Amino acid sequence: MPITVNLDVMMAKRKMSLNELSGKVDLTLANLSILKTGKAKAIRFSTLEAICKALDCQPGDLLEYTSE
């Protein structure tokens, strides 16, 4: 898939665990894990907004396009 999710990179930069992020954005660990591993097929803007708010970042910090 040409869209890469860099959630793990941003979490590491902010020194935040998956459990901590889950509590801040009110998402299950399972759903965050799917996103973190790049297995998600879609993401809601409200979810993206909550993650950006919790990690103090921009959507472009989390999502990256690479041509195949």
N, C-alpha and C positions, 0 to 999 in steps of 0.2 A: 504494500500500500504506500502511495507516495506521500501521505501525511504521517509525520512522526510526532508522537506525544512525548514531550520532555518533562513530564511531571516529576519523575524521579530526580532529574537534575535540579529543578527549582526547589524541591523539598530538601535536597542535600545542601543547597546554597543557603536556605533559610533554617537549616538544622531542625527540621520538623519531621516527626514520624508520621506514618500512615494513620496510626490511632489518633494522634493529635489533630491532624487535618480532617479526619472523619468527623470528629466532634465539632470542629469549627464550621464545617460546611454542611453538616447534617446529612451525610451520605453514608451508606453502609461500607464497611471495609471491602466487601466483595466487589461493589461497584467501583470503588476507587482503585482497587487492585486491577480490575479489567482495564481501566483507563491507563494506569501506570505501566502495564505491560504492553500497551499498544493494541490490545485485542478488541477495543471498542469500535463499533461501526458508526457511532454518532455521539454527539454531546449537545445537551440543551444549552442555550445561551444563559439561562439562569444558573445552571451548574457551573459553567465556565466563569461567569461573573463572581460566584461565591468563592471559587478556587482562587481567582485572581485577587479578590479582596483579602482572603486569608493569607496568601503568600506574598501580597504586596507586589504584584507583577502585572504585566500586560499579556493579553491573549497570545501575542506573537512570541512571548517567552516560553509558552507552553506548547504551541503548535508550530510545526516546521514542514514546509513543502519541499520535497526532493523529487526530481524527475527520475523516472525509472530507466 
